[in-house]
Amino acid sequence: MHLAILRHVRTRARALLTCGACLFLAAAPLAARATVPCQVGVYRLADGQVVDIAPSDGDTLRWRKLDGRTGALRQVAPGRWESSYGWTGRPDGITVTFDACPAEGLRFAGQPGRRMPLVATDTTFVSHGTRLVGRLVLPPGRERVPVVVLVHGAERDSARKFYSLQRLLPAQGVGAFVYDKRGTGDSGGKYTQDFGLLADDAIAAMHEARRLAGKRLGRIGYQGGSQAGWIVPIAARREPVDFAIVSFGLAVTVIDEDQQQIALEMHLKGYGPDIIAKAQAIGAAAERVIASGGTEGLDAFDAIRARYRHEPWYKDVHGNYTWAILPLSRQEVVAKSGVLHFGTPFHYDPMPTLAAVTVPQLWVLGGMDLEAPSAETSRRLKGLIAKGHPITLALYPDTEHGMTEFETDKAGERHSTRYPPDYFRMLADFARTGRLEGDYGKARITRPRQAEGE
């Protein structure tokens, strides 16, 4: 995830389901692993339920079910693991035992299960002279299936190791192509947040997915979360695909993201408009410094910090990346701002691109997202929908960044508990048809006018 990971109690593995950080400072990679644990895979239980087992932080694994339930697994004896609820760390009473490696079977909460025989093909491809490493995962059989190209967020970890959607989609009959973006995992190149370059990489991945899928390819499109909300529409605009899905992304600039996060956080802490305006002014000064790589706005930033640093509310100014330089000395600010840049297009306005995309888009947002506040993005998307653009908006009112529900402790910290019911089904359904029919749990859905018969 990005900067806010240091403030909110949740692990990066949660967001790695679909892409990770919205922006801006990418977290360091998860600990390198020589091999993926043999237990990793997707299993069908005797009662028909599907459970995915994925790597997670440290020596833990994480299970996810298609209904959105999830937990962390910690080994307590050879082949025996105990689960904790969501990301709370509280035991949930679930015990999982695995067969000896290669672990073709397991017993999950008393239910036996067998590994699902997905068809995986590893590959390499080239974008702008850089070698990228990917994998196509298809459900078994010979029938044509849609394929979803999974696009990174800002994280630096290997998508091929940690993205669970590469199995949760094929478990629903939808193919997935996953790849390590440049500068991450086993791919070459230098890590970047250059949206245009990353969009070209996604297009190259799409072409490779087409090639590998061959006669089995039905439809093809993209899915990405967080920062990928800027990248996916660029890719879909440059070369047409059949659909584009964005999870917990933004339809505003990177600067606006920081401003909106500051405002929302201060509002939730009970501050009024006057204090919020002062906090946003601090953010504006920090944003100028960071966007310039530490070459502009230093005097103004020092002055506004000096003016407000003794105010009781100053400690609560956070934002998406403002907080990263707020407590630093001037010399440290210059050094830190240069490191944070990553080629990020801070002033990129995504609206012209969104308006120009002609393929069906699905945007899935969280109503309680602090890291990518959804109110303005929702308003802008509804405006495009009203004008006839083929966009579907699904808002889960009680979810946050990473599309998770959460509980809040006495200190005000959030602890993610699960994904909303029907979220994974929603992604697969849209990949199949480019539209949503019926209800998907608590999601408030705004459909394109044509889909409503207008």
C-alpha positions in Angstrom: 0.0 0.0 0.0 1.0 3.6 0.1 1.7 6.1 2.9 -1.4 5.7 4.9 -0.4 2.1 5.7 1.6 3.6 8.6 -1.5 5.1 10.2 -4.2 2.6 9.7 -4.0 -0.9 11.2 -4.2 -3.2 8.2 -1.7 -5.3 6.3 -0.5 -4.7 2.8 -1.6 -8.3 1.9 -5.2 -7.1 2.0 -4.9 -4.7 -0.9 -2.6 -7.1 -2.8 -5.7 -9.0 -3.8 -6.2 -6.5 -6.6 -3.4 -4.0 -6.6 -2.5 -2.4 -3.5 -1.6 1.2 -3.0 -3.6 4.0 -4.4 -0.7 6.3 -4.3 1.8 7.6 -3.5 4.7 6.2 -1.6 4.8 2.5 -2.3 5.6 0.2 0.5 8.7 -1.9 0.5 8.3 -5.3 -1.0 7.1 -8.1 1.2 9.9 -10.4 2.3 11.4 -12.2 -0.6 10.6 -15.9 -1.0 12.7 -18.4 -2.9 9.6 -20.4 -3.6 5.8 -20.1 -3.2 4.5 -22.3 -0.3 3.2 -25.6 -1.7 -0.2 -25.0 0.0 -0.9 -22.0 -2.2 -3.8 -22.7 -4.6 -7.5 -22.7 -4.8 -9.5 -25.6 -3.4 -13.1 -26.8 -3.7 -14.6 -28.1 -0.5 -16.9 -31.1 -0.2 -19.9 -28.7 0.3 -19.1 -26.9 -3.0 -17.5 -23.8 -1.5 -14.3 -22.4 -2.9 -11.4 -21.3 -0.7 -8.2 -19.8 -1.9 -4.9 -20.1 0.0 -2.4 -17.3 -0.7 1.0 -16.2 0.7 0.9 -13.3 3.2 3.1 -11.4 5.5 6.0 -13.3 7.2 5.3 -17.0 7.6 1.5 -16.6 7.4 -0.9 -17.7 4.7 -4.3 -16.1 4.0 -7.5 -17.8 3.0 -10.3 -16.2 1.1 -13.7 -17.5 0.1 -15.8 -16.3 -2.8 -18.4 -15.0 -0.3 -15.9 -12.5 1.0 -14.9 -14.2 4.2 -11.1 -14.3 4.9 -8.6 -15.0 7.6 -4.9 -15.2 8.4 -3.3 -18.7 8.9 -0.5 -19.3 11.2 1.2 -22.7 11.5 0.9 -24.4 14.9 2.2 -27.9 14.0 3.4 -29.7 10.9 0.6 -29.5 8.4 -1.8 -27.8 10.9 -2.7 -24.1 10.8 -5.0 -21.9 12.9 -7.0 -19.0 11.6 -7.7 -15.5 12.8 -10.6 -13.3 11.8 -10.0 -11.0 8.9 -7.0 -8.8 9.7 -7.9 -8.4 13.4 -5.6 -11.1 14.8 -8.4 -12.6 16.9 -8.8 -16.4 16.7 -11.9 -17.4 14.7 -12.0 -21.1 15.6 -11.1 -22.3 12.1 -8.4 -24.9 11.8 -6.9 -25.9 8.4 -4.8 -29.0 7.8 -3.0 -29.7 4.5 -1.8 -32.8 2.9 2.0 -33.3 2.7 3.5 -31.3 -0.2 2.5 -30.9 -3.0 -0.7 -30.5 -0.9 -3.3 -31.6 -3.3 -5.9 -31.7 -0.5 -6.8 -29.9 2.7 -9.4 -30.0 5.5 -10.9 -26.6 6.1 -13.0 -26.2 9.3 -13.8 -29.9 9.1 -14.6 -29.9 5.4 -12.3 -31.9 3.1 -11.3 -30.2 -0.1 -9.3 -30.8 -3.3 -7.1 -28.5 -5.3 -8.9 -27.2 -8.4 -7.1 -28.1 -11.6 -6.5 -24.7 -13.1 -4.4 -24.4 -16.3 -1.4 -22.0 -15.7 1.1 -21.0 -18.3 4.1 -18.8 -17.4 5.6 -16.5 -19.9 7.8 -13.5 -20.6 7.0 -10.5 -22.9 8.6 -7.2 -23.7 7.3 -3.6 -23.3 9.4 -0.6 -24.3 12.5 -2.8 -24.3 11.9 -4.2 -20.8 11.4 -7.9 -20.1 8.2 -8.5 -18.1 7.2 -11.8 -16.5 3.6 -13.0 -16.5 1.2 -15.9 -16.1 -2.1 -16.9 -17.8 -4.4 -18.9 -15.6 -7.5 -20.5 -17.2 -10.2 -22.7 -15.9 -10.0 -26.3 -17.1 -11.7 -27.3 -20.3 -11.8 -26.2 -23.9 -14.6 -23.6 -24.0 -14.0 -20.0 -24.7 -13.7 -17.8 -21.6 -13.2 -14.1 -20.8 -9.7 -13.2 -19.7 -9.0 -10.4 -17.2 -5.6 -8.7 -17.3 -4.7 -7.8 -13.7 -3.1 -4.4 -13.5 -0.9 -3.3 -10.6 -1.4 -0.5 -8.1 1.6 1.2 -6.5 2.9 -1.8 -4.6 6.4 -3.2 -5.3 5.5 -6.8 -4.6 5.3 -9.6 -7.1 1.8 -9.9 -8.4 2.4 -13.4 -9.6 3.1 -14.5 -6.0 0.5 -12.5 -4.1 -2.5 -11.7 -6.3 -5.4 -14.1 -5.3 -7.6 -12.9 -8.2 -5.4 -15.0 -10.5 -7.2 -18.0 -8.9 -10.4 -16.6 -7.6 -11.5 -15.5 -11.1 -10.6 -18.9 -12.9 -12.5 -20.6 -10.0 -15.5 -18.8 -11.4 -14.9 -19.7 -15.0 -13.0 -16.5 -15.9 -9.4 -16.5 -17.0 -6.8 -14.2 -15.5 -3.4 -12.9 -16.7 -1.2 -11.7 -14.0 2.3 -10.1 -14.4 5.0 -8.5 -12.3 5.1 -4.8 -13.3 8.4 -3.3 -14.2 10.8 -3.0 -11.3 8.9 -5.6 -9.2 9.1 -9.4 -8.7 11.0 -11.1 -11.5 10.3 -8.4 -14.2 13.1 -6.1 -15.4 13.2 -2.3 -15.5 13.0 0.4 -12.9 10.0 0.9 -10.6 7.9 3.8 -11.8 4.5 5.5 -11.3 4.5 6.9 -14.9 0.9 6.2 -15.8 1.4 6.3 -19.5 4.3 3.9 -19.5 2.5 1.5 -17.1 -0.6 1.7 -19.5 1.7 0.6 -22.3 2.9 -2.3 -20.2 -0.7 -3.3 -19.5 -1.4 -3.2 -23.3 1.6 -5.5 -23.9 0.3 -7.8 -21.2 -3.1 -7.9 -22.9 -1.5 -8.8 -26.2 0.5 -11.6 -24.5 -2.7 -12.9 -22.8 -4.5 -12.9 -26.2 -1.6 -14.9 -27.7 -1.5 -17.5 -25.0 -5.3 -17.9 -24.7 -5.6 -18.6 -28.4 -8.9 -20.3 -29.4 -10.0 -20.3 -25.7 -10.2 -16.5 -25.6 -13.7 -15.0 -25.6 -13.6 -11.5 -24.2 -10.6 -9.6 -22.8 -10.2 -6.6 -20.6 -8.5 -5.1 -17.6 -9.0 -5.0 -13.8 -7.0 -2.9 -11.4 -7.3 -1.3 -8.1 -6.2 1.9 -6.5 -3.5 3.6 -8.6 -4.5 1.3 -11.5 -7.7 3.5 -11.6 -5.6 6.0 -13.5 -3.8 3.4 -15.6 -6.6 1.1 -16.8 -8.6 3.8 -18.6 -5.5 5.0 -20.4 -4.8 1.5 -21.6 -8.4 0.9 -22.7 -8.4 4.2 -24.6 -5.2 3.5 -26.4 -6.2 0.1 -27.7 -9.8 -1.1 -27.4 -10.6 -4.1 -25.3 -14.0 -5.5 -24.3 -14.3 -4.1 -20.7 -12.4 -2.3 -18.0 -12.8 -2.7 -14.3 -11.5 -0.3 -11.6 -11.7 -1.1 -7.9 -11.2 1.6 -5.2 -9.7 4.0 -7.8 -10.0 7.8 -8.4 -11.4 10.1 -11.1 -9.4 13.1 -9.7 -5.8 14.2 -9.8 -3.1 12.9 -7.5 -3.0 16.4 -5.9 -6.8 16.2 -5.4 -6.5 12.8 -3.8 -4.3 14.3 -1.1 -6.6 17.3 -0.6 -9.7 15.1 -0.3 -8.1 12.7 2.1 -7.0 15.6 4.4 -10.6 17.0 4.3 -12.2 13.7 5.0 -9.9 12.7 7.8 -10.3 16.1 9.6 -14.0 15.9 9.2 -14.2 12.5 10.7 -12.2 13.8 13.7 -14.8 16.4 14.3 -13.1 19.5 12.9 -15.2 22.2 11.2 -14.8 24.0 7.8 -12.3 26.6 9.1 -9.8 24.1 10.5 -10.3 21.8 7.5 -9.4 24.8 5.2 -6.2 25.4 7.2 -5.2 21.8 7.1 -5.8 21.7 3.3 -3.6 24.8 3.0 -0.8 22.9 4.7 -1.4 20.1 2.3 -1.2 22.4 -0.7 2.2 23.6 0.4 3.4 20.1 1.0 2.0 18.9 -2.4 3.9 21.6 -4.3 7.1 20.5 -2.6 6.7 16.8 -3.3 5.4 17.3 -6.9 8.5 19.3 -7.7 10.8 16.8 -6.2 11.8 19.2 -3.5 12.8 22.1 -5.8 9.8 24.4 -5.4 7.7 25.9 -2.5 10.1 25.2 0.4 9.9 28.7 1.9 6.1 28.6 1.8 6.0 25.2 3.3 8.3 26.2 6.1 6.2 29.3 6.8 2.9 27.5 7.0 4.3 24.8 9.2 5.7 27.5 11.6 2.3 29.3 11.6 0.3 26.2 12.6 2.6 23.7 14.2 1.5 24.6 17.8 -2.2 24.4 17.0 -3.9 21.4 18.7 -5.3 20.1 15.4 -1.9 20.2 13.6 -1.0 16.7 14.7 -4.1 15.3 12.9 -3.1 16.6 9.4 -2.3 13.5 7.4 -3.4 13.1 3.8 -2.2 10.7 1.3 1.4 11.9 1.3 1.5 15.2 3.0 2.3 13.5 6.3 5.5 12.0 4.8 7.4 15.4 5.0 5.4 17.3 7.6 7.7 16.6 10.6 11.0 16.7 8.7 13.7 19.4 8.7 14.1 21.4 5.5 17.2 19.3 4.5 15.2 16.1 5.1 12.2 17.5 3.1 14.4 18.1 0.1 16.0 14.6 0.3 12.6 12.8 0.9 10.8 14.7 -1.8 13.3 13.6 -4.4 13.0 10.0 -3.4 9.2 10.1 -3.5 8.8 11.2 -7.0 8.8 8.0 -9.0 7.8 9.9 -12.2 4.3 10.4 -10.8 2.1 12.7 -12.9 0.7 14.7 -10.0 -1.5 17.0 -12.1 -2.8 14.3 -14.5 -6.6 14.9 -15.1 -8.2 11.6 -15.8 -11.6 12.9 -16.9 -10.9 13.5 -20.6 -9.6 9.9 -20.8 -12.6 8.5 -18.9 -15.0 10.4 -21.3 -13.1 9.1 -24.3 -13.2 5.4 -23.3 -15.9 3.7 -25.4 -15.8 0.2 -23.8 -18.0 -0.7 -20.8 -16.3 0.3 -17.5 -17.1 -0.9 -14.0 -16.1 1.2 -11.1 -16.3 -0.4 -7.6 -15.8 2.1 -4.8 -15.9 2.0 -1.0 -18.0 4.6 0.7 -15.7 4.7 3.8 -12.4 4.8 1.8 -10.0 7.1 3.6 -7.1 6.6 1.2 -9.1 7.1 -2.0 -12.1 9.2 -0.9 -15.0 8.2 -3.2 -17.5 11.1 -3.0 -16.1 13.3 -5.7 -15.1 10.3 -7.9 -18.7 9.0 -7.6 -20.1 12.4 -8.5 -18.0 12.7 -11.6 -18.7 9.1 -12.7 -22.5 9.7 -12.3 -22.1 12.8 -14.4 -20.6 10.7 -17.2 -23.3 8.0 -16.8 -26.0 10.7 -17.1 -24.4 11.8 -20.4 -24.7 8.3 -21.8 -21.2 6.9 -21.2 -21.0 3.1 -20.8 -20.0 3.2 -17.1 -21.5 1.2 -14.2 -20.8 2.5 -10.7 -21.1 0.1 -7.7 -20.6 1.7 -4.3 -20.3 -0.5 -1.2 -21.2 2.1 1.5 -19.4 0.4 4.4 -16.1 -0.6 2.8 -12.7 1.1 2.7 -9.5 0.9 0.6 -8.9 -2.6 -0.6 -12.6 -3.2 -0.7 -12.8 -4.5 2.8 -15.3 -4.1 5.6 -13.9 -3.1 9.0 -14.4 -2.6 12.6 -13.1 0.3 14.6 -11.4 0.0 18.0 -11.6 2.4 21.0 -8.6 4.3 19.7 -10.3 4.9 16.4 -8.2 2.5 14.4 -9.7 0.4 11.7 -9.2 -3.3 11.5 -10.4 -5.0 8.2 -12.6 -8.0 8.7 -13.7 -9.3 5.2 -14.6 -8.4 1.6 -18.2 -7.5 1.0 -20.5 -10.4 -0.2 -20.8 -10.7 -3.9 -17.8 -8.5 -4.7 -15.8 -11.3 -6.3 -18.9 -12.5 -8.2 -19.4 -8.9 -9.5 -16.0 -8.8 -11.0 -16.5 -12.2 -12.8 -20.0 -11.3 -14.1 -18.8 -8.0 -15.6 -15.9 -9.7 -17.3 -18.4 -12.1 -18.9 -21.0 -9.6 -20.1 -19.9 -6.0 -19.6 -22.9 -5.3 -17.4 -24.4 -6.1 -14.0 -27.8 -7.7 -13.6 -29.6 -7.9 -10.3 -28.2 -7.2 -6.9 -24.7 -7.7 -5.4 -25.0 -7.6 -1.7 -25.1 -4.0 -0.3 -23.7 -2.4 -3.4 -25.6 0.7 -4.6 -25.4 0.4 -8.4 -25.8 3.2 -10.9 -26.1 1.6 -14.3 -25.7 3.1 -17.8 -28.9 4.5 -19.2 -29.2 2.0 -21.9 -29.0 -0.8 -19.4 -32.0 0.6 -17.6 -34.0 0.8 -20.9 -33.8 4.5 -21.3 
